[in-house]
Amino acid sequence: MLPARSKRYASVDGDIPREQLTGSWQLALLVLVVLVLFYLVFPKKALLQHLYDLEVLDDLSLSYVQNIRRADTRNADVALLMARHQAQEMDPADLEHLVRPFLVDADPRQQAMARKLLLTAYQRQALYAVAPSTRARLRTRVAEAIARFQDEPLQEAQAHAYAKLAYQLGLMDQGDRLLARFASALTPAELEQLGYEALGRQEYPLASHYFMLAYERSVALVAMRRYYQLGVGAYMAGGLPREALATAERRLGRLRGDLPTVRYLVKLALAAGDPALAAQYARQLVFVIPSRGGSQ
C-alpha cells in the first residue's frame, strides 16, 4: 500500500511539485532578526566605556564580557577587561606579558587600562622579587616603562603610583621626573597634604619629594623654609639620616645663605651624627653675609 501522499502523485510524470517551506520575505525577516541580535550583543562604545568605568565587574557584566570573548577571541577590550578582573589571581609575569602589546598598539582608553594593569603586575612582582638578580631585572623594566610614559598623557593618579613604585625600587631620579611633570598642577597646600599622607603610609622618600615640590613652588620665604624642613625631616622620620643630609644639601637652592635655615642645618647634622658637617654649617653663621630677609 502506498501512503496517501504517494497515491496523490502516482500518475504524475516528471518532478513532483513540492511545497515551499519558506518564502523570500521570511528569509529576509530571519536575516533582519539575526542582524538585530548581533547589534544588541556586539559591544557598543557607550557600553564598553561603562564596563571600563566599573572598578569591579558584577555578575551580569562579567557574563556579558565572557560571552563576547567566546564569540570574538581577538577583541582587545574584552582581553583587557578580563585581565583586570583576574589581575590579582593571574601570575604577575603573565599579566605583564599580556598587557605590554596594548601600551603601543591600542587606542587611548586601552593604553590607559594597560598602564594600570602593568602597574598592578609590577607592584605584585616587587613584593616577591627578593633575589638581587630578579629585583635588578624588575628595576630595568620599570625604568623603561617610566621612560616611555614621559611622552604620554599619563593620568596624575597613575603618575603618583608609578613614582611610588620607582622609589620603592630605588629609582629615585625616575620617580622625581614623573612627579615633576605630572604633578605640576598641584598647589603647595595639595602637595603638603600628599606628603602627610605618604608619611602616614611610611613612604618617606615619596613624602620628602612631595614636600620639596611644595618648597620649589612656594614664593613666601616662611613657606619655603617650612616645606624645606618638612622634606628633609621626612627622611629623618624614617631613620634615614644620610639621605636627609644629602637631600638637605642637594635641594637647598634659594635658601642657601638663609640664616634660620643654616641654623636648622647645624641641628640636623648633629642629629644625624655628623659633627664635622655641623661645624661646617656653623662657620657659615659667622662668615656668611645673611641673604635678604634672612632674619625673618
C-alpha positions in Angstrom: 0.0 0.0 0.0 1.3 3.5 -0.9 1.0 6.3 1.5 -1.8 8.8 0.9 0.6 11.5 -0.5 2.3 8.9 -2.8 -1.1 7.9 -4.2 -1.9 11.5 -5.0 1.1 11.8 -7.3 1.3 8.2 -8.5 0.1 9.1 -12.0 2.2 12.3 -12.3 5.1 12.2 -14.8 8.2 14.3 -14.1 9.1 16.2 -11.0 6.7 16.1 -8.1 5.6 19.6 -7.1 6.9 20.4 -3.6 5.5 22.7 -1.0 7.7 25.8 -0.4 8.9 25.8 3.2 9.8 29.5 3.5 9.2 32.5 1.3 11.7 35.2 0.4 10.1 37.6 2.8 10.5 35.1 5.6 14.2 34.6 4.9 14.7 38.4 4.8 12.9 38.7 8.2 15.2 36.0 9.6 18.3 37.8 8.4 17.0 41.0 9.9 16.4 39.3 13.3 19.9 37.9 13.3 21.4 41.3 12.5 19.4 42.9 15.3 20.5 40.3 17.7 24.1 40.8 16.6 23.8 44.5 17.0 22.4 44.1 20.5 25.1 41.6 21.6 28.1 43.3 19.9 29.8 45.7 22.3 29.0 49.3 21.6 31.2 52.2 22.5 29.0 53.6 25.3 28.6 50.1 26.9 32.3 49.4 26.7 33.0 52.7 28.4 30.6 51.8 31.1 32.5 48.5 31.6 35.8 50.3 31.7 34.4 52.7 34.3 33.4 49.8 36.6 36.1 49.1 39.2 34.7 45.5 39.6 32.6 43.7 37.0 29.3 42.5 38.5 28.0 39.0 37.6 25.8 40.2 34.7 28.7 42.4 33.2 31.2 39.5 33.7 28.8 37.1 31.9 28.4 39.6 29.1 32.2 40.0 28.7 32.7 36.3 28.8 30.1 35.7 26.0 31.8 38.3 23.9 35.2 36.6 24.4 33.7 33.3 23.2 32.4 35.0 20.1 35.5 37.1 19.4 38.7 35.8 21.0 40.7 38.7 19.5 38.7 41.5 21.0 41.2 43.8 22.7 38.7 45.5 25.0 37.4 42.1 26.3 41.0 40.9 26.8 41.8 43.9 29.0 38.5 43.8 30.9 39.1 40.1 31.7 42.7 40.8 32.6 41.6 43.5 35.1 39.0 41.1 36.6 41.7 38.4 37.1 44.6 40.7 37.9 45.0 39.6 41.5 44.8 35.9 40.6 47.0 35.9 37.5 50.7 35.3 37.6 52.1 38.8 37.6 54.6 38.0 34.9 51.8 36.6 32.7 49.8 39.8 33.3 52.7 41.9 32.3 53.2 39.9 29.1 49.5 40.1 28.3 49.2 43.9 28.6 52.5 45.0 27.1 51.3 45.0 23.4 48.4 47.4 24.4 50.9 50.0 25.6 51.8 50.8 22.0 49.3 49.4 19.5 45.9 50.5 21.0 43.6 53.4 21.4 44.0 55.8 24.3 41.4 54.1 26.5 43.1 50.7 26.1 46.5 52.2 26.7 45.3 53.8 29.9 43.9 50.4 31.1 47.1 48.7 30.0 49.3 51.1 32.0 47.1 50.5 35.1 47.3 46.7 34.8 51.1 46.9 34.1 51.4 48.8 37.4 49.5 46.1 39.2 51.8 43.5 37.7 54.9 45.4 38.7 53.6 46.0 42.2 52.9 42.3 42.8 56.3 41.4 41.4 58.0 43.9 43.7 56.5 42.1 46.7 58.2 38.8 45.8 61.3 40.0 44.0 63.7 39.2 46.8 66.7 37.8 44.8 69.0 40.6 43.7 69.1 39.5 40.1 65.3 39.3 40.0 64.9 42.7 41.5 67.5 44.2 39.2 65.6 42.9 36.1 62.4 44.3 37.5 64.1 47.7 38.1 65.2 47.7 34.5 61.7 47.0 33.1 60.1 49.6 35.4 62.7 52.2 34.4 62.0 51.5 30.7 58.2 51.8 31.3 58.6 55.1 33.1 60.8 56.5 30.4 58.1 55.6 27.8 55.4 57.3 29.9 57.3 60.6 30.0 56.0 61.3 26.4 52.5 60.0 27.0 49.3 61.6 28.6 49.8 59.7 31.9 47.0 60.3 34.4 48.1 62.1 37.5 47.0 59.3 39.9 48.9 56.8 37.8 52.0 59.1 37.8 51.9 59.1 41.6 51.5 55.4 41.8 54.4 54.7 39.4 56.5 57.3 41.3 55.8 55.4 44.5 56.9 52.1 42.8 60.0 53.8 41.5 61.0 55.0 45.0 60.4 51.5 46.4 62.8 50.1 43.8 65.4 52.8 44.4 64.7 54.6 41.1 64.8 58.0 42.7 65.5 60.0 39.5 62.7 58.4 37.6 60.2 59.0 40.4 61.4 62.6 40.6 60.9 63.2 36.9 57.4 61.7 36.9 56.2 63.9 39.8 57.9 67.0 38.4 56.0 66.6 35.1 52.6 65.2 36.0 52.1 66.8 39.4 52.7 70.3 38.0 49.1 71.3 38.5 49.1 70.7 42.3 49.3 73.7 44.7 51.8 73.7 47.6 48.9 73.0 50.0 47.8 70.0 48.0 51.4 68.7 47.8 51.7 69.1 51.5 48.6 67.0 52.1 50.0 64.3 49.8 53.3 64.5 51.8 51.5 63.9 55.1 49.5 61.0 53.5 52.8 59.4 52.3 54.2 59.9 55.8 51.2 58.1 57.3 51.9 55.1 55.0 55.6 55.3 56.0 56.7 56.1 52.4 59.4 58.5 53.5 61.2 59.2 50.1 57.8 59.9 48.4 56.8 62.2 51.3 60.0 64.1 51.1 59.6 64.7 47.4 56.1 66.0 47.8 57.3 68.5 50.5 60.2 69.5 48.3 57.9 70.1 45.3 55.8 72.4 47.6 59.0 74.1 48.6 60.0 74.8 45.0 56.6 76.2 44.1 56.4 78.5 47.1 57.2 82.2 47.0 57.0 83.4 50.6 60.2 82.8 52.5 58.5 81.4 55.6 56.6 78.8 53.5 59.8 77.9 51.7 61.6 77.2 55.0 58.7 75.2 56.3 58.4 72.9 53.3 62.2 72.5 53.0 62.4 71.3 56.6 59.4 69.0 56.2 61.1 67.5 53.1 64.4 66.9 55.0 62.5 65.8 58.1 60.7 63.1 56.2 63.9 61.2 55.8 64.8 61.7 59.5 61.3 60.3 60.5 62.1 57.2 58.5 65.5 56.7 60.2 67.4 57.7 57.1 69.9 60.4 58.3 72.4 60.1 55.4 69.6 60.6 52.9 68.3 63.5 54.9 71.7 65.2 54.8 72.2 64.5 51.1 68.7 65.9 50.3 69.2 68.9 52.5 72.3 69.9 50.6 71.0 69.0 47.1 67.7 70.9 47.5 69.0 73.9 49.4 68.5 76.2 46.4 67.1 79.6 47.2 67.6 79.1 50.9 71.4 79.0 50.6 72.7 81.7 52.9 69.4 82.0 54.8 70.5 82.2 58.5 67.4 80.4 60.0 67.9 77.6 57.5 71.7 77.3 58.3 70.8 77.1 62.0 68.4 74.3 61.1 71.2 72.5 59.2 73.5 72.7 62.1 71.0 70.9 64.3 70.2 68.5 61.5 73.9 67.5 61.1 74.3 67.0 64.8 71.1 64.8 65.0 72.4 62.8 62.0 75.7 62.1 63.8 77.9 64.3 61.6 79.6 66.8 63.9 82.1 67.8 61.2 79.3 68.8 58.8 77.6 70.6 61.7 80.8 72.6 62.3 81.0 73.5 58.6 77.4 74.9 58.7 78.2 76.7 62.0 81.1 78.6 60.3 78.6 79.9 57.8 76.7 81.6 60.7 79.9 83.6 61.4 81.3 84.3 58.0 78.4 84.3 55.5 76.6 87.6 54.9 72.9 87.0 55.6 70.6 86.8 52.5 68.0 89.5 52.1 65.2 88.7 54.5 67.3 86.0 56.2 66.4 87.1 59.7 62.7 86.7 59.0 
